[in-house]
Each structure stands twice: as structure tokens, then as C-alpha cells.
């Protein structure tokens, strides 16, 4: 599920706004990468 399929499922089932983050390199997300994305998203919500 790397082309936004999970975001689409969450939007359809729970009717919530989802911020997608895709990665198409054949490698899993690293903890540091996810931490950076989450920090950016939370920082954007607080501003």
C-alpha cells in the first residue's frame, strides 16, 4: 500500500481527513523518517 491506498481506505471507512505520505522505493519507512513526517504534520496543526 504505497500509492495512497491506506489513506483512501481510512477516508472511505471513517470519513476523516487524512494526510498521506507515500514512498515508492521498495524499502520500508524508517522510524526517523516517520518521526520527521509526524513532527511536520503536528507542527502544521499547531500553527
Rosetta constraint file for C-alpha pairs under 8 A:
AtomPair CA 1 CA 5 HARMONIC 5.49 0.50
AtomPair CA 1 CA 6 HARMONIC 6.20 0.50
AtomPair CA 2 CA 6 HARMONIC 7.95 0.50
AtomPair CA 2 CA 22 HARMONIC 5.63 0.50
AtomPair CA 2 CA 23 HARMONIC 6.08 0.50
AtomPair CA 2 CA 24 HARMONIC 6.23 0.50
AtomPair CA 3 CA 22 HARMONIC 6.03 0.50
AtomPair CA 3 CA 23 HARMONIC 7.65 0.50
AtomPair CA 3 CA 24 HARMONIC 7.57 0.50
AtomPair CA 4 CA 8 HARMONIC 6.24 0.50
AtomPair CA 4 CA 20 HARMONIC 6.52 0.50
AtomPair CA 4 CA 21 HARMONIC 7.62 0.50
AtomPair CA 4 CA 22 HARMONIC 6.49 0.50
AtomPair CA 5 CA 9 HARMONIC 6.22 0.50
AtomPair CA 6 CA 10 HARMONIC 6.19 0.50
AtomPair CA 7 CA 11 HARMONIC 6.12 0.50
AtomPair CA 7 CA 18 HARMONIC 6.02 0.50
AtomPair CA 7 CA 19 HARMONIC 7.48 0.50
AtomPair CA 7 CA 20 HARMONIC 6.09 0.50
AtomPair CA 8 CA 12 HARMONIC 6.12 0.50
AtomPair CA 9 CA 13 HARMONIC 6.01 0.50
AtomPair CA 10 CA 14 HARMONIC 5.66 0.50
AtomPair CA 10 CA 15 HARMONIC 7.14 0.50
AtomPair CA 10 CA 16 HARMONIC 7.09 0.50
AtomPair CA 10 CA 18 HARMONIC 7.36 0.50
AtomPair CA 11 CA 15 HARMONIC 4.78 0.50
AtomPair CA 11 CA 16 HARMONIC 5.29 0.50
AtomPair CA 11 CA 17 HARMONIC 6.39 0.50
AtomPair CA 11 CA 18 HARMONIC 6.61 0.50
AtomPair CA 21 CA 37 HARMONIC 7.87 0.50
AtomPair CA 23 CA 29 HARMONIC 7.80 0.50
AtomPair CA 29 CA 33 HARMONIC 6.40 0.50
AtomPair CA 29 CA 34 HARMONIC 6.69 0.50
AtomPair CA 30 CA 34 HARMONIC 6.36 0.50
AtomPair CA 31 CA 35 HARMONIC 6.05 0.50
AtomPair CA 32 CA 36 HARMONIC 6.21 0.50
AtomPair CA 33 CA 37 HARMONIC 6.37 0.50
AtomPair CA 34 CA 38 HARMONIC 6.06 0.50
AtomPair CA 35 CA 39 HARMONIC 5.99 0.50
AtomPair CA 36 CA 40 HARMONIC 6.17 0.50
AtomPair CA 37 CA 41 HARMONIC 6.24 0.50
AtomPair CA 38 CA 42 HARMONIC 6.02 0.50
AtomPair CA 39 CA 43 HARMONIC 5.89 0.50
AtomPair CA 40 CA 44 HARMONIC 6.12 0.50
AtomPair CA 41 CA 45 HARMONIC 6.40 0.50
AtomPair CA 42 CA 46 HARMONIC 6.39 0.50
AtomPair CA 43 CA 47 HARMONIC 6.41 0.50
